[in-house]
């Protein structure tokens, strides 16, 4: 969901989140931040939640440790170091591990899931690659993924996520703004 700053992207996500929770959908959320773009920063909280939802063998936990450095404390056990391999192979291994964890969590919980990633205009390329990989490979699963971004800051972001549909959230027209205001505060 793209749109200019302040147009209502986060508010829309909050409404979708509320509707999902009311309907029994698990919601997992991450956010990119403007300062300190840590590698896979938007995924840290998401992956913390995922490893609480399903079993994570030591070999997968070792791979996830680069994104979730406190994984040993979360799982309550020592985690060995992942085998050192070249950078491209390391990235592919992480992408495949995250995919496996998501699939296992969806199967174990038997609950549909909504994944929300906010402020993708600040996301570094590794975060976007993981999002693209997950959205392309987790087909036919009870998972819906939403991302928000400022299209005036990063107008070509949809090109980096070809497996995701892109929608632009525009400003409300005057009559829609009046209807919204009346629905919130009444017409007195």
Beta strands, then each sheet from edge to edge (+ up, - down):
strand 1: 2-3
strand 2: 26-31
strand 3: 113-118
strand 4: 143-147
strand 5: 149-150
sheet 1: 1+ 5+
sheet 2: 2+ 3+ 4+
end
